[in-house]
Each structure stands twice: as C-alpha cells, then as structure tokens.
Amino acid sequence: MHGNPLFAAANISATGLAAERLRLEVVANNIANAFSTHSPNGGPYRRQDVLFSAVLKSSERGATGRRGAPPQPGGVQVLGIVDDMSAFHRVYNPGHPEADKGGYVNMPNVDLPVEMVNMITASRAYEANLQAMRFFRQMTEQSYTLLRNQGS
C-alpha cells in the first residue's frame, strides 16, 4: 500500500479489486466441481468460500489534529479460503461408481443458484471498485490540469 494519504482511496479500491477477483476464482472453482464426486482428499468436492476482513489504520492524529483519532478505513484483506462444512447432497443413483450399498451417492455441497448469486455480487463489487478507481484517476487528472493552468 502506498503511504501517501492522497492515494488512500485508490489503495482501498485496489484491495477490493484483488479480494473480489479471488472470490470470483473461488466461485468459478466451485461451479467447475459441482458434480465432482471424488476429490484428492477423498470423498466429494467440498464447496469453498473466501473470508474477508476490513483493514483499519490507526492514525497518530485525526483530521482535527487531536491524538487518539478513530481508525481510518484501509481497505479489505483476505483472511483465507475455507471449506464449507455443510452436509453433502445425497442423490439416488445406483449405477454410479461412487454409490453406496443403498444406491446413494454423496454429491458436492455446491448449490449452483447460490454460486451464481455469489458470482453476480462479486462481479458487481469488482465493477464498483473499478469505477471508484476510474473516478479517482479522473479527479487526479483534473487537479493536475487545474494546477498546470494556474501556473500559466
């Protein structure tokens, strides 16, 4: 992260972009494995999710110049990718190679409608962060233009 407070908005948006990109990758992986009944760990694929946390920066002095100012937003960080420990879906399919004696197969705990909603929300959050970065760039360019014209 850049130490200059003028770039704080861009840095916050950059952390959001990186986090939502990772979230989109995890959702795509969940969708790709929605019917994988055998994983390297044994058993069906287990759905994954991304854990985020807000980053708060403490400052020596706040906008008023007083010590002990409240923490300022610093973006988002990824705490990790975790497995969803909800129950697997059981489907009756006696001809499947992974079927038990009763003919049931444990399928991944991936619900495609849920994953599509997660994909849409991650995509929109990514777009919002990208738009914020574009707005910051436009404001910076306009400021430079004003400063250049003022010096002429």
N, C-alpha and C positions, 0 to 999 in steps of 0.2 A: 504494500500500500504506500502511496505517495504521502510524504509528511506535510506537504503544503495544504493548509486548510481551504485554499481556493479550489482544490481538486477533490474535496471530500465527497461532493455529490457524485462525481464521476466514479470515484472509488467504491462508493456504496452500490451504484448500479453495476459496476464490474463484478463485485462479489455476487450480486443477484444473478447476473448472466451465467457465471460459472456454476452456481448452485442449480439453477433451473436446467442448464444443459445436462448436468449429471443426472438430474431427476428424469429428464426425457430419455436418457440412455437406459436407466434402470427400468422405466415403464416399457420401453421397446423390448428389453430383455425378458420382462415378464410376459409380454404378449407372444414373443417368439417361443417361449417354453410353456405355453398354456396347456399343451397336450403331451408334455414330456413325462412319461410315467417312470423313467429310470434316470437318475442323476448320478454324477460321480460320487456323491455322498451316500448313495443307496436310497431307494425309495423314490417317490415322485419329486419333481421340482417344487421347491418352496418359494412362494412369492417373496419379493424383496421390496423394501421401502427405504427412502432416504430421510435421515434425521437432520433437521436444520436447527441452528441456534442464532439468535440475534447477537451481534457484536456491539458492545457498548464501550466507548472510550471515555476514560475519566480525564478531566482537564484540570490543570492547576487553578486556572481562573476561568470563569464563565464569561458570557457576553457583558455582564455588569461589572466585571473586574474583581468580583469577590471570590475568595477561596471557598472550596467546598461546593463548587457548582455541580449541578446534576450531570450524570453521564450523558454523553452525546452519542447519537447513533453512529455506528461504524460499519454497518452492512450485515452480511449474513455469513455464517461459516457452516460447513458440512461437518456434522459430528460423526457420521458414519452411515454405512449401508447395513440395515438389519433385516433379518429374516422375519417374515410374518408367521407367527406360531399358531395361527388359526387351523382348525381341522381341515384335513384333505377332503375333497369331494369323493364320495363313493358312487361308482356307476356300475350297473349290472351289465357285464359284457363277458360271458363265459368263454368266448373264443379268443380273448386277448391273452397274449403270453404272460402277462403280469397278474392275471386273475387268480384269486384265492380259491379255496375248495368250494365256496358257495357261489362262485362266478362273479364276484365283485372285484373291481379294480379301484385302487386308490389313485385318484387323479390330482393334479396340482391344485392348490388353493387359490388359483388365479381366476377372477371373475372378469371377463372381457368388458362388460359395460363399465365396471369400476375403473379398469385400466384406461378405457377411452376417456372417461371424465378426468382422470389424473393427467392424461396426455394433453387434453384441451386446456386444463388450468395451468399446467407447466408451460405450455406454449404461449398462452396469454401473458403469464408473468414474465416470460422471457421477452416477449414483444414490448411489454410495459417498461422493462429495464432498458431495452434498446432505445425506445423512444425518449426516455429520460436522458440517456447519453447523447442522443442527437440534439435534444433541446439544450443541454449544457454546451455542446460544441457550437451551436448557433449563437448562444449568448456570449460565449468567449470570442467568437469571430466578430460579432457586433461591437464588443468592448474594444477589441484591437482596432477596428475601423474607426470608432469614435476617438480613440487616443491618437491615432495617426492623423486624422483630420484636424484635431485640436492643435497638434504641433505644427501644422502647415500655415 
